């Protein structure tokens, strides 16, 4: 029997903490969402990282903590942060571009890190390096192999755009050969470099292209024993829209102290919270969370406001389909 994808609904009390410990990176990817004018250029100190880990810790609830950058392995204190997060009760992931600076594999252990996640945007150097930079594919895949050999649980993130959609299916044999356990297929967001730059590589794929390609590739990967997660993106007619900002707890933390609840908002100074003197402070005024409560025919109100070109309309002005919350996922495998 073919594996069947399932929508993973939001669970009340679910918590995810996306912690950008710096914004520096050795690469300049075409779809990078880091926006220095909004997120700053600061690298957090070891002491600040530890205090902010404690700030968001809740041992009564399962909380996923994902260390991000920029490139988080550029931070020499990442191993210490991983240990602190595990001691604080988090399920811990590191998202890396594959370079694994500061000898990360030798300075932490698989028992402290639930997943080591690598960003790879093509099944070969020709596809991947056109997006992420010359030589990146070889370095990333070599370090995936090293991590697997050392016993780390490895996942791969693939950001789908017009630049690499046709190559997505060829990722399946590569992931199987590398013994990757999880595969995250992401949709390119119109933020950061993608919002500022022009050109075909910055364009999101159409609804038809997404639905014709992504679910089928996910099914093929699941048949190889790989667990696949990808955003729902488009709601079926009988599915109810829910915003994660109203249901779950998601915190996107940047080193300048901004804390967002919705990743679509990160190019704008409308963060619902800020960290001030190591305390989480609610921002007043017209911030992102005020929009989450709106009920519109298009589904996600932030998508309608910030990247409305994703939506098509009929002759009467009604949306042909609804966009789901960008944090709503489907899983298979």
N, C-alpha and C positions, 0 to 999 in steps of 0.2 A: 504494500500500500504506500502511495506517495505521502511524504510528510506534508502536513497542512499548516500554514501559518496561522498564528493566533494573535489577536490584539491584546496587548498587556495594558489593561486599564489602570488608571491612577488609584493607588490605595491611600486612604487617609492615614496620615502619620508617616508616609514614605518620605525619606530624606536623602537628598543628594547634595554634596558640597563640592563644587568645582573651584579649586583653589589655584589661582595663578600666582606663583611665588616670585615671578619676575616676568618681564615682557621681552627681554633680549632673546635673540635667536641667531644661529649661524646661517640660516637659510632665509630666502625671500620668496616664499611660495606665492603663486599667483592668486590663491584664494584665501590667504591668511586673514583672519578676522581681527587680529590685534590692531588697535587704533591708538597710537601713542598720545594723541591729543586728548583722548577720553580716558585711557587706561594708565597713562604715565609711562615713565621709563625706569622706574625704581626697582631695585632688587631688595627684597625683604631680608632683614637680618635673621639669623638662626633663632634668636630670642623672640622676635616678633612672630615668626612662623609658629613656634611652639605655643605662644599665647593665643594666637588665632585658632589653632587646632583645638585648644581647650575651650575657646569661646563657643564653638559650634558643636562640641561633643555632647552627646546625649546617650548614655549607656542603656537607657530604657527603650530606645528605638534603634532599629537597624539603620545605620547611616553609611552611605557610600561616600568615600572621599577620593577625589581624582586630582592628582597633582598635575598642573599644566604650566605652560609658559605663554609666550615664547617657548623656549626649549628648557624644560625643568631640570634636565641633567646637567645643564651649565652651572647650576647652583651647587657649590661644593658641600652644602649642608643638607642636600636632599636625603642621603641615607639616614641622617639623624631625624629628619622630619618624618620619614617612613616609620621609623621605630616609635617615635612619639605618637603618631596616628594610630598605630596598631595597639599600643599600650592604652590609648584612650577609647578603644572599642570600635574603631572604624573598620570597614572593609576597604582595603586600600588598592588603588590603581595608579600607575604612572603612565601618562601619555607622552610618548617620545617621538621625535622625527627619525629615530633610528641610530643616531650617532653615539648615544650612551657615553657622554663625557664623564670625566672624573672617576673612571673605573667603577661605574655603578654596579656592574655584575659581581665585582669582587668585594664591594663594600656593603651589600645587603644580601638577604637570603630569601629563598622562595617561601619560607614560612612567614615572613613579614609582609610579603607583597602578594596580594590576591591575584592581580593581573599586571603584566607589563605589556602595554599596548603600543603598537607601532603604526605610524601613519605611512601608508603606501598607496599611491594613486595610479598604479599601472602594473600589469603583469610582466613588464619588461622595461629596460632602461629607456627605450625610445619614448614610450608613453609616459612613464613616471617622471623622468628627468626633464621633460618639456614643461612640466608643471612645478616640480620641486627643486630642480637644479641639477647641473651636470655631476654625475658620479654618485648621486644619492641612492639610486636603486641598489647598486652593488654593496654599498656600505650597510644599508638598511637590512637587506636580506641576509648578509653575512652575520650581522648582529642578532637577527632573529634566530638563526641557526645556533649561534653561541648560547643565547638565552635558553633555548629549548634543551640544549645539551646539558646545561647546568641545572635543569629542573624547574625553571620558571614557567608558569602558565602564561601563554602568549596569546594576545589578540591582535587583530589588524583592523585599522580604520581606513576606509576607502571613500573619498569624497567625490560623488558623481557630478560631472558637469558635461557639457557638450564636448569637452576636450577628451574625455575618456570613457564615455558611456559604452561605446562599441567594444571596448576592451574588457569590460567588467566580467564577462563569462570566462575569459581566459585566466581570471584570478583563481578559479576553483582548483585546477590541478596544481598551481603554484602553492596555494595554502595547504593543500593536502600533503605535498612533498615536504613542506617546512614544518608539518605537524602543528599547525596553528589550531587552537581550541575554539576561538570565537572570532567571528567576522562581523564588524559593524559597517553597514553601508549607510553613508550620510548623504544628504542632499546639500548641494552648495548653497550657502546663504548669501544674500545680497547685503553684505556688511563688510567692514574693513576694506581690504584691497578690491574685493568683488564689487563693492558699492562705488568705489572711487574710479576704478579703471574702466576703460571701454575695450570692446573686443569680444569675439565669440566665446573665448575661454571663460568669460565672466558670466555667461548666460546660463540660467537654469534650464534643465530639460523640460519638455512639455509634459502634460499629464499623460498623454498617449505614450510617449517614449518611456516614461517612468514605469507605467503599468505593464507595458509590453516586455520590459527587460528585467527590472529589479526583482519582482516576485519569482520569476523563473530561475534566475541565477541563484537566488536564496535557496530555492528548492534543490537545485543541483548541489550546492554546498552542503546542505543538510544531509543529502544522501551519502556524502563522504564523511559523515560524523562530525561536521562542524556546526556549532550553534551560531545561528545568524540572527542579528537584530537590525531592523531598518525602520525609519520613520513611517508612520501611517500616511502622512501627507494629505491624501484625499479621502474624505469620508464617504462611505456608502450611504445611500438615501435613508436607510433605516437606523443609522448609527447616531447616537446623541453626541453633541459637541460638549466637551469639557475642557476647561483651561487649567493647566497644572498649577498656575498661580493661585487658583481658588481652592484646590484640592490637596495637592502635595506640598512638600517643602523643598524647594530648590534654591540654592544660594550660589551665585556666580561671583566669586571674590576676586578683586583686582588689587595689585599692590599699592595703588593710591588710596585704598580704603573704600572704594565704591563696591556695593554689593547689590547685584541685580537679581530679580526673580525670573526674568524672561531673557533668553539669549538674543532674541531679535532686537532688543532695546539697547544693546551695548554700544552702539555708535552715538548714543544720545545721553545727555545729563539728566536722565529721568529715573535713575536707580532708586528703588524703593527704600533702600537702607544705606547706611555708611558705617564704617568702623571709626570710632572716635575715642581716643584714650583706651583702646582695647575693649570697648563696649560697642554692642550692636545698637545703633540709633536709627529710629524710624524717621525718614524724611517727610516733611509736610509739603503740601501743595499738590500740583497736578503731576503726579509721578506714575510710573508704569502700572502699579497695582490698582489705580483708579480706573484704568481702561479694562482690566480683566473682567470687571463685572458687567460690561456691556454685552448685550445679546443682539447679534446681527446675523443676517441671512447668509453671509459669506463664511461664517464660522469664526476663525481666529481674527480678532479685532486688530491685533498688532500687525498681522500680515496685511490686512486691508490698509492700514495706515502707512506702513513702511515699505511694502513691496507688492503693491496692488496689481502689478503686471502679471502676477501668478494666476489671476482669476479671470475667467471668461464669462461673458454675459449673453443672455438671449435677447431677442429683439425687443422684449418688454422691459429690459433692464434688470432682470432677475439673474442671479448667479447660476451657471450651469452645474456647478458642484461647489462643495464647501471644502475649505482648507482646515485640516485638523490642527490641534495644538502641536507645535514642533517637537514637543517632548513626548508625544504619544507614539509608542513603538509597536512594531509587530515582531514576533519571534517565531523561529522555526528551527527544528532540530533539538 
